[in-house]
Amino acid sequence: MEIGKLYITTEEELADKKINDIFTDEVFKSHFWLYWRTMFAFQEWSSAIEMKRYLQRFVHHIDRMPDVSCLKYTKFNQFESLIMPMVEYLKSHNVKFVYDTVATNVQFHITPEKKVAEKLDLLQNGKKYSIKLSENDLVFITNGSCTESSTRGDNQTAAKVGKNGVGACWDLWRNIASQSDEFGKPAKFCEDVDSTKWMSATVTITNPEIIKLISKVCTREMFTGNQVSGGVITMQDSAWLMSWSCSRQPHFKSQPKGTAVIWIDGLLVESKGDFVKKSMEECSGQEILQEYLYHIGAPMDRIKKLSSQGVSTIPTMMPFINAFFSPRRAGDRPKVVPDGAKNFAFLGQFTETPRDTVFTTEYSIRTGMEAVYTLLGVERGVPEVYASTYDIRYLLKATSYLLDGRKLNQIVFPKFVFIIEKLLDKKLSKTDIKKVFKEYNLI
């Protein structure tokens, strides 16, 4: 596979390119691509720059992707395990949360020397008002959102498909970006819903027959307090490219005893299903569950009945969930702290910080640290992105894994590889270089 071709290409050379502009069908038909795309939700038309970053960011985990042993899980769902404790901590330190309020614009005073946020335009309960700002105030802006305009269905109703560019988060970013080229280009990320959407569904189950079937597939009992599926399971033969996971139960603190919750997603939401002959985006929750039951081996004559007894399936359409994977170039995302910014910064998945990868908790935290440390002059370095890409040991291990354990001399390579082999045998036979190549199964 031509993984190395992307790995050594610069981001400048990959500007606005898609993954399928770089890779051949050999990659897209490989087990590697199946693992990779379903782990991270890449599409063939996603950003080649972001694919390059992911390869470099997670190369040290490549041998543990099939069993997802590289993942860590919270005890309960992430909202209750991470968000709620942070909210309570901030409230205890007199942070005020204001709800039912939409930020519609941040107005700036911009000169060649500096940029200052001067006013917040807000909409609260349908009423417009503004807040004036000084250079001593601090404004942290989350520009764009992957969950903007998401819609839900229910057992009997499909989730509605979103429209291009619709949503308060995108409107805010557009209003901000109109004031300076340094504030990014939101249109690159929000105006092609067909390429950024996919769906998920939350399934709440009390039906013991379904619970037993899931436990059988996972070879783990449902209510032991341990991870059930062990991570994401992908149905390779699914026309929707459906994946699912079942975390340790209970997944929610208030979850009743004997109730299980699983999560399903589909990357190819416009394809017709294998059991339900409709696209995923056209399906009700019950129909999505039927497709899932078909793929985990439920008896064909029981599928429709099982999907309607002791189970609730809530489908969610997320029109912009892959928006941050849209092909891009430098300048499409604003810097966390733009040049000359005195009292504001951008946060989150649609800002630019070097080397790190979007769709991760780390990215959001890193942008927050960078913003706060810079604006407040905190003398503390933002932790470096894990530098496995610069460690020859990880690169050799990844190479061996991608070659399915074959040695270099078992593969047809250009002549220079054989020259390297001769060097290893003759000139470097007593050095650590040959030792490392042998340790990582390449010779």
Salt bridges, closest charged atoms under 4 A:
GLU11 OE2 - ARG53 NE 2.74
ASP16 OD1 - LYS188 NZ 2.88
ASP16 OD2 - ARG329 NE 2.79
GLU50 OE1 - ARG328 NH2 2.78
ASP63 OD2 - LYS397 NZ 3.81
GLU135 OE2 - LYS114 NZ 2.68
ASP171 OD1 - ARG174 NH2 2.78
GLU182 OE2 - LYS115 NZ 3.17
GLU191 OE2 - ARG174 NH1 3.98
ASP194 OD1 - LYS197 NZ 3.37
GLU209 OE1 - ARG302 NH2 2.47
GLU270 OE2 - LYS197 NZ 2.89
ASP274 OD2 - HIS295 NE2 2.96
GLU281 OE1 - LYS197 NZ 2.91
GLU287 OE2 - LYS278 NZ 3.01
GLU291 OE2 - HIS295 NE2 3.60
ASP332 OD2 - LYS188 NZ 2.49
ASP339 OD1 - LYS335 NZ 3.07
GLU352 OE2 - ARG53 NH2 2.56
GLU352 OE1 - ARG333 NH2 2.85
ASP356 OD1 - ARG57 NE 2.86
ASP356 OD2 - ARG366 NE 2.70
GLU384 OE2 - ARG355 NH1 3.39
ASP391 OD2 - ARG393 NH2 2.72
ASP425 OD1 - LYS434 NZ 3.40
